[in-house]
Amino acid sequence: MTTASTAVQPRTASHRREVTTMKQTLHRLLRRCLQPAPRRTTLFNGQLLDQKREDVYLAMHRIGLIR
């Protein structure tokens, strides 16, 4: 079968509707992706920071970087 022997099928209204629906879906997804993500606030945990600082200091002292 060659391309010259195939008949071109006319596009139907349902095909156009399907393409339009797909375009609208893609536009919606793109708009959603381009919006900045909502910013989540984090609480500062000073006690955890102090604990991590002490752990790092102890590890560096053990390997000889700090005397």
RAKAMO-V223015 format. One record per residue. N is the residue number from 1. RES is the residue in one small letter. SS is DSSP state (alpha for helix, beta for strand, coil for the rest). PSI is psi in whole degrees, -180 to 180 (999 if undefined). D_CENTER is the distance of its C-alpha to the mean C-alpha in whole Angstrom. Layout:
# RAKAMO-V223015
N_RES_SS_PSI_D_CENTER + N_RES_SS_PSI_D_CENTER
This chain:
# RAKAMO-V223015
1_m_coil_130_45 + 2_t_coil_167_44 + 3_t_coil_-24_42 + 4_a_coil_-29_45 + 5_s_coil_-11_46 + 6_t_coil_137_43 + 7_a_coil_142_43 + 8_v_coil_126_41 + 9_q_coil_133_40 + 10_p_coil_143_39 + 11_r_coil_138_36 + 12_t_coil_170_36 + 13_a_alpha_-34_35 + 14_s_alpha_-34_33 + 15_h_alpha_-44_31 + 16_r_alpha_-41_31 + 17_r_alpha_-40_29 + 18_e_alpha_-42_27 + 19_v_alpha_-43_26 + 20_t_alpha_-43_25 + 21_t_alpha_-42_24 + 22_m_alpha_-40_21 + 23_k_alpha_-43_21 + 24_q_alpha_-40_20 + 25_t_alpha_-43_18 + 26_l_alpha_-41_16 + 27_h_alpha_-43_16 + 28_r_alpha_-44_15 + 29_l_alpha_-42_12 + 30_l_alpha_-42_12 + 31_r_alpha_-40_13 + 32_r_alpha_-38_11 + 33_c_alpha_-29_8 + 34_l_alpha_-15_10 + 35_q_coil_141_11 + 36_p_coil_145_11 + 37_a_coil_147_10 + 38_p_coil_137_13 + 39_r_coil_127_15 + 40_r_coil_131_16 + 41_t_coil_139_19 + 42_t_coil_145_20 + 43_l_coil_139_24 + 44_f_coil_127_26 + 45_n_coil_94_28 + 46_g_alpha_-36_31 + 47_q_alpha_-42_32 + 48_l_alpha_-38_30 + 49_l_alpha_-44_29 + 50_d_alpha_-41_33 + 51_q_alpha_-44_33 + 52_k_alpha_-39_30 + 53_r_alpha_-43_33 + 54_e_alpha_-40_36 + 55_d_alpha_-42_34 + 56_v_alpha_-43_33 + 57_y_alpha_-45_36 + 58_l_alpha_-43_38 + 59_a_alpha_-42_36 + 60_m_alpha_-34_37 + 61_h_alpha_-40_41 + 62_r_alpha_-37_41 + 63_i_coil_-1_40 + 64_g_coil_11_42 + 65_l_coil_-27_40 + 66_i_coil_134_42 + 67_r_coil_999_45
